[in-house]
Amino acid sequence: MRDRLAAHEMGVGIFYSRFRLPQAAVKRFEGVLAEYPDFSGNDELLYRLAVAYRRLDRGEEADQTLARLRESYPASDWTRRAAKEAG
């Protein structure tokens, strides 16, 4: 049940991201990380949080979030996607 709630909250954050509201997306994504630390989608969440930080010119936080993604989920598709986009 908690995983479903976390997924819903992440979905709201994704909605905000799509409509170019990165500050609102960051708030949702950070909330999911705080409330649902064992969420099965945390790899995607970290990726999306880093993207939102970049849109807000918060590069240091984006870099830290991507480092956390790489360390916590080295085999994740989201980690590979982040590496590919970094070039």
N, C-alpha and C positions, 0 to 999 in steps of 0.2 A: 504494500500500500504506500509506504513512504517513497519507494522508487517512482511510483506513478505520480505522486505529488511533486517530486523533484522534476520529473520529466515535463509536467505541466508548466511549472515555473520557468524551466529552461525554454520551453516553447514560447512563453510570453516574451522572454528576453530576445529570442530569435525574431519574433514579430517586430519588436522595437528596432532591432538591428536592420531589418529589411526596410523599415521606414525611416532610416537615417536618424535614429534617436539613440546614439551610442551611450549617452549618460544614463538613460533609463535602462538600457540593456545591461550595462555594467552593474547597476544596482541589483537587478534580478539575478544575474550570474553570481555575483558575490554573495547574495543571500542564499542561493542554492548551495554554494560551497560551505557556508557557515552552518546551515540548517541540516544539510544532508551529506555529511562528509563521506559516506559510503555509497553514494549514488553510482549506479552502474554506468552512467553516461558522463562521468567526470572528465574523461579524456576529451570528448567533444566540447564539453563545457569550458575546459581550460583553453582550448583552441579558440573558441568563440569569444571568450573573455579577452584574450590577447589581441584579437582583431579589433574588438571594441576599444580597448586601450589605445591602440594605434590610431584609430579614427579620432581620438581625443588628444592626440599628440602626447600621450603618456608612455613614451618609448621605454623607459626604464621598467615600468610595471609590466609592459608587454613582454619585454625580454625575460624578466623574472618568471612570469607566468609560463612562457614557452620553455624555460629551463625546467620548471616543475613538471610540465607535460612530458618532456623528454626523459626525465629521471623516473617519473612514476609510471609511465606508459610507453616504454621504448619500442614495443612491437605494434602499437596502435596505428590504424590507418590515419588518424588525425595527426599523429606525430609525423608520419611520412608526408602528409599533406603540408604541414607547417614547414618541414625541411625543403620540400619542393618549391614552395612559394618564396622561401628565403633565397633560393637560387644557389 
